[in-house]
Amino acid sequence: MTLLDFTAPFGHYSPATVTPDGTIWVSAQLPMGSGISAHSPVPRQTRAVDAVFAEVFGERRPARTVLQVGGLHHGFRVAADAVSWRTP
């Protein structure tokens, strides 16, 4: 699963937005796919997020937040967001 493979959002939001200056804002993404479910242990959900970030961004490391919280959509326990920039 990569950033380009995402399915339609479950809610009324954009999973990511790119501003005219090339700033990329990625909203809190759930670690879905690749055998990960809401019932997967938190460390496994976190590793799934890390794997996708590594695949998409390679050696570049955008600012990001990974949260372990209760009450996320669909029962997930981990979500990640990121801010990055690309050359227009």
N, C-alpha and C positions, 0 to 999 in steps of 0.2 A: 504494500500500500504506500503510495506517495501522495504528496500534496495535490498532485494533478488527478488522482483517482477518487477524490472524495465524492460521496453521494450527496443528494440534495439535503439541506439542513432539516432537522426535525422541527425546528421552530421558525419563528418569524424574524430571522436574522441572517446576516451574511457570514459565512465561515471565515472569509478574509476580504479585505478591502485594500486596494492600491490607490494611493493619492497621486495627483498629477506630478508631484516631485519625486515619485518612486518609493515613498515610504510604504511598507507592507505591514498591515495590521492583521494579525491572525487572532480570532477570538478563541475563547476557551474550547479546545478540541478534546473530544473524548477518544481514548485509545481503542477504537473499534476496528475490527477486522483481524486478519492473521491469527484466528483462533482465540482472540481476546474477547471476553465478555464482562459484563458487570459483576459476575461472580468470580472472576479471576483474582488472585491475591494482589494486593496493592503493589508489591515489588514487581510482579509480572506486568501490571498495567504501566508502571513507570518505565520499565525496560522497553516496552512497546513504543512509548512516546519517544524515548531516547533513540531507538532504532530508526524511526521515521525522520526525526530531525537530522540524524547523521546521514541518512540516505539523501535527503533533499538538500541539505546545506553543506555537506562535505566538511572540509576544514574550516569553513566560515561558521562562526558561532553567533547567531543572533541573540539579542536580549530575549529572555523568555521567563515564564513563571510556570512551575508545575505545582499544582495544589492537591493535597490530599484532604478531602472534606466529605462530610456526609451531606446528603440532599442534592447531589447532582442528578441531572436527567438520566432516566433509564437505570438508576441504581449504581452508576459508575462511582468510583471512589477517587479517581485521578482525572484531572483536566490540565491542559497546557495552553498557554497563549504565547505569542511572540511578536516582536517588532523588529523589522529589518528594513533594508533599503536596497534598491537596485538602481543601476544607471539607466536613465530613460533612453 
